[in-house]
Amino acid sequence: MSQRTERVDELLRQEIGALLAKEVADPRIGFATITDVETSPDLRHAKVWVSVIGQKGDRTETLRALDSAMPFIRHELGRRLRIRRIPELHVRLDDSAERGTRVLHLLSELEAGVEPDAIAPVNESLPTPVPRLPHEGDAAGEPGATGDAADPAAPAGRRGPSRRPRGGATGRGPKAAGPHRKSTRPRR
């Protein structure tokens, strides 16, 4: 994929998201987020990946509403953007959040000792927050901390490498750390 195509993809993702939030007033479009846009190399077609929060029926209805809104969105993109060709927009469901939720449920059930075959598929698209369990190496003040220090041999107050930029306090690199160079421009 070329850099130009990547820039067009990101620009389209941002503009389509803004148009959905401000210009499209269809009540069938629920909680939809444009997660990605993939344009073809000739910029004639673009897949618009959408993540939708809700039940399966709600997601299907939202995708239908988005399909019917795409001609309006394409027209508005033509007015807003200065690119030669606005691609045909094809809406696709991004179910990566749902798959991630399924994996989290499987892992939590395995941790609890339940057989994975007994786990029914989940119909929600976002994970339910659970309290964090303590892990070895947690700092004393963190949630779920065990009270053990991460490294008992480390000096107090230091947790890792210094975050100071290279090249002195200015962060302008090694040349800026020395004496200032004179400008070659004449003074006025």
N, C-alpha and C positions, 0 to 999 in steps of 0.2 A: 504494500500500500504506500502510495507516495505521500509526501508531507502535505501537498496541496489537498489531497483527498481527506487526510486526517483533519486539516483545518476546516474544511467544508463540513465534515461530519460534526465536529464540535460546535461550529457556528449554527448549523441546523438544529442540533439538540437544544442549545440554549434558546434559540428563537422560537422553536415549536413549544417548548416548555412555557415560555413567557406568554405566547399566544393562548395556550390552553388555560393558563391561570387568569388572564385578563380579558380576553376577547370572546372566548367560546362560553356561551351561557346555556349549555345543554344539561338538564338535570340528570340525565342518564350517565353522564361522566362523573364518576365518584372520585375516589382517591387514586388518581392515576399519575404516575411519574414517568417521564421520558428518561430511560436509563442509557440508551445508546442509539446512534444512527449510523447505518452502514450504507454508504453510497457505492454504486457500481463505478468502475474505472472511467466510464464515459460520462458519468454524472447524469444519466437519464433516469435511473431508478434509485430509490433509497428505502431501506428497511428501517422502520421506526420501531424500536424495541420499547415496550411499555410495561411497567410493573404496576399492578392494580391490587389494592388492598380490599379484601372482601371475600365473600363466598363465591363458589364457582359460577352460579347464575348471574351474580353481580358483575363478575369479570367478563362474562360473555356479552352482557348488555353494554358494558362500558366499551368493549372492543367494537361492537356494532356502531355505537354512537361516534367513536373516534373515526371509524371508516367513513361515516357520512360527513364528518367535519373536515376531512382531509382536503377536499377541493377548496373550501374556504381558506384553510390554513395555507395551502399552496399559493393561492391568490395573494394573501397577505404577505407571504414570504417574498413574492415577486415585487411587491411595493416597497418592502423594507430593505431587502438585500441587493447589493450591486454585484451579482454574479450573472454570467451569461445565460445559464439554463437552471431553472428550478426543477429538481427531479420529481418524478412521480413518486408519491409517498405511499408505502405499503405498511400497514400496522401489523406488528407481531407481538405476541404475549411473551414477556420475559418472566419466566417462572423460576429464576434462580433463587429468589427469596423463599419461595415455597419449598424448593428442594433442600435449601439450607435448613429450614425449619424441620423438615422431615429427618434430616441427619441428626439435628440436635435432639429431637425426640427419641430417635433410635439409641443415641449415645446415653441419654439419661435413663432410658429403660434398661439398657444393658448394665449400667452402673448400679441400678436398683436390683438387678438379678432376674429380671423378667426375660423370657425368651423372645427374640426379635420376631418370630413368626406370629406371636400372639398380639402384636402391635397393629392396630388399625390405622390406615392412612388418615392424616389430619387434614381438615378442610380449611383451616385458617392459613393466612399467608405470611404472618409474622410470628416470631417466637414469643412465648410468654416469659417474662423475666423471672429468674429464680435467684435466690441468694447465692452468693459466691462462697464456695467451700475453701477452707484454709489450705494453702499449699506450702511446701517446703521452700524457704527462701523469701517469704513475705516479710516486709518491713513491719515494725511494731504498730505503726499508725494506720496501715491499710486495712480496708474491710476484709474480714476473714483471716487476719494475720494470726500467726501462731506465737508471736513474741520473740522468735529467734531472729538474730541479725543475719543479713544476707551473707556477710563475710566477716567472721570475728577477727581476722587478722588485719582488716582494713582500718585505717585511722578514723576516729570519730568525726562525723560531719562530711566525709567524702564518700560519695556513692559511685563515682565513675570518673572517666576522664574529664578534664576541664573543657568547658564549652566556649572558652575564649577564642576568638578568631585568630587565624594565623597572620603573621606579618605585623606584630605589635598591636597596640591598643586600637589603632585606627582601622584594622581589618582590610587595608588596601594592598596587601601583598608585601613581599620582601623589599621591593624598590622604595616603597613609601616609608619604610621603617628608618631609613637613613636620613641624611640632611635633605632638605627640600631642593628640588632641581629648579633652576631658573627657567623662566619662560623665554622662548625665542622671539616672542612678539615684542615690538617696541612699545614702550609706555607712552601714554598720551598726556 
